[in-house]
Amino acid sequence: MKKIEAYIKTHQLNEVIERLHLIMGLTGVSVVDIKGFGRTRGTNEQVQIEDNSINWIPHVKLEIFCSNEIKDKVIKAILEGAHTGLRADGKIYVSSVEEAIRISTKESGIAAI
């Protein structure tokens, strides 16, 4: 099992979700509105943390749990849907999931996702 976390531009969300809907075996996606900054820090000016003048950039975070078999399809869908060719298109992180348990049925493993 894999956990895929993707940080993408807010306006690219619909394009990514449309592509993810086409993947057979994908059971769901969680979306969280976030704000942060990357290498450019949202501005060319010097950051002054003491007066909270950081220019936060809004993004969305997708969390997806899936089988190893569809991992590459999920990543491809995110890459194709979120890519604009501009800086700050986002990042994708993939990690292994040791265990998953569905609380309502107590199923575990791949059946739980």
Secondary structure, DSSP 4 states (H G I P E B T S, - for coil): -EEEEEEEEGGGHHHHHHHHHT-TT----EEEEEEE--TTTTSSSPP-GGGT----EEEEEEEEEE-GGGHHHHHHHHHHHH--SSTT-EEEEEEE-S--B-TTT--BGGGG-
